[in-house]
Amino acid sequence: MIPARLFVAARTLFLGLFCAFLSLNAQAQGDGIPTDDATISAGEAIFKGNCAQCHAINDVVVGPALKDVHKRQKLSWLIPWIKNSSKLIASGDAYAVKIFNQYGKQQMPSFALSDGEITSIIAYVKKESEKPATAIVDPGGKVDPTSQTAEKGPGEYLNILLIALVVVLIVLVVTLIIIGNILTSTLRSRSDLNEADVEQINQQTNWERIYKSGIVRGLVTLIFVVVIIDVSLDEALGIGIQQGYQPTQPIAFSHKLHAGEHQINCAYCHTSVYKGKSANIPSANICMNCHSQIKTESAQIQKIYKAIEQNKPIEWVRVHNLPDLAYFNHSQHTVAGGVQCQQCHGPIETMEVVYQYSPLTMGWCINCHREYPLNTKGNGYYDKLVQLHDKNNAGAPFTVSSNGGTECSKCHY
């Protein structure tokens, strides 16, 4: 029989060790922060849609860099802070007040996010914080620990190769001319040449005879006519097509900087891209969400201030424009169709100045409707349509065209 006191002591020791184990395990798990891919992926989407406009992982944007934020504060503090930072500041929380004052008393918007959604954001930030930084040396010799090494694309090497070939051809032509002149001079200095040889060496090109030749004139005329027809056809077929159109904007706004480097979600500026027919042009107020604190002395940002002071809109030049006879709805494509911005607008996140990437012609739209498969999973509207399609078109994908997407009345009514 184990004495009662010994049993109680053993039980107490066991419980103490068990609690310590749970505590250490909780710390190892990041204070309750999930590590599964689904949660992290969901957090990434929420972060890019709501947070990336003012925060980055390794860099200070409007607010502080978020690297290792889960180590600076517990999840139980981060959730109310992200939900309503004003409330936490008003309560006198020392850390909240410190952050508020440190970053120019810039008010963080309140987000209607659930505890689970905020936890998924922190899970994403935690994973990004754990990634090792890749350092590169800039031309000035300074090391940027957050930059990625840029690689030359195949286009650059192709241009170098073409230039090298042109140089080689020029050198060959010049070399042949020099050799020809040397040989001609050598032959002329010889005394054992007969009259026929001398006549051949001294022969001159009769350009007038070549010009007056019927064959040459016919070829020149034919080439001229073909070029005129080709140019005329290109111009006629290109009426209304503005592919490559790249107007100068009133403010030098860089999509490469904002959408590329800072990863600002398109919907943050183009607020109706998931809600309405048009993606809309952002107002100056959206610009001021960041630029009331960032680069305030920039000449380009001063243009925004001036527009606000004069109560006038910024006169952006429209790049993408469809004729009035064609109906197009952004939300139908981005929400129902799941089409990404880049599918129509190209690599917008790499453009310093935006240009029209796609032709936006009727043929281009119809080809997409014929090839683009519809995501019908979980949507009862399509169930019978898919059944009928599979019955009559075994093995063929259910595309927009399968749902009547190439009928004239879909876009013209």
Secondary structure as GFF3:
##gff-version 3
##sequence-region A 1 413
A	DSSP	alpha_helix	4	28	.	.	.	ID=ss1
A	DSSP	alpha_helix	37	50	.	.	.	ID=ss2
A	DSSP	alpha_helix	69	72	.	.	.	ID=ss3
A	DSSP	alpha_helix	75	83	.	.	.	ID=ss4
A	DSSP	alpha_helix	85	90	.	.	.	ID=ss5
A	DSSP	alpha_helix	94	102	.	.	.	ID=ss6
A	DSSP	alpha_helix	115	129	.	.	.	ID=ss7
A	DSSP	beta_strand	136	137	.	.	.	ID=ss8
A	DSSP	beta_strand	143	144	.	.	.	ID=ss9
A	DSSP	alpha_helix	154	188	.	.	.	ID=ss10
A	DSSP	alpha_helix	195	201	.	.	.	ID=ss11
A	DSSP	alpha_helix	207	212	.	.	.	ID=ss12
A	DSSP	alpha_helix	214	237	.	.	.	ID=ss13
A	DSSP	alpha_helix	255	255	.	.	.	ID=ss14
A	DSSP	pi_helix	256	261	.	.	.	ID=ss15
A	DSSP	alpha_helix	266	269	.	.	.	ID=ss16
A	DSSP	alpha_helix	284	291	.	.	.	ID=ss17
A	DSSP	alpha_helix	299	309	.	.	.	ID=ss18
A	DSSP	alpha_helix	330	331	.	.	.	ID=ss19
A	DSSP	pi_helix	332	336	.	.	.	ID=ss20
A	DSSP	alpha_helix	341	345	.	.	.	ID=ss21
A	DSSP	three_ten_helix	348	350	.	.	.	ID=ss22
A	DSSP	alpha_helix	362	371	.	.	.	ID=ss23
A	DSSP	three_ten_helix	380	382	.	.	.	ID=ss24
A	DSSP	alpha_helix	383	392	.	.	.	ID=ss25
A	DSSP	three_ten_helix	401	403	.	.	.	ID=ss26
A	DSSP	alpha_helix	408	411	.	.	.	ID=ss27
###
